[in-house]
């Protein structure tokens, strides 16, 4: 079932384009249905991006937790990498 949904999401831009060409613009039901489908797909994409961002922060915070404060910005990550490189050179 999950594989089917992933395939559907992967092919959704093509499906939406074909539906855009086929929608009867005089029929309000067609227009509302297309807009709802488009907004749903957009919401799914936004949620996937936000989830990936959260996972990125969790992944790199685990690596850097042993060195001190958590990473909130990319500059924090660069600072911690520089600190780690300096301690490695001194050893």
Beta strands, then each sheet from edge to edge (+ up, - down):
end
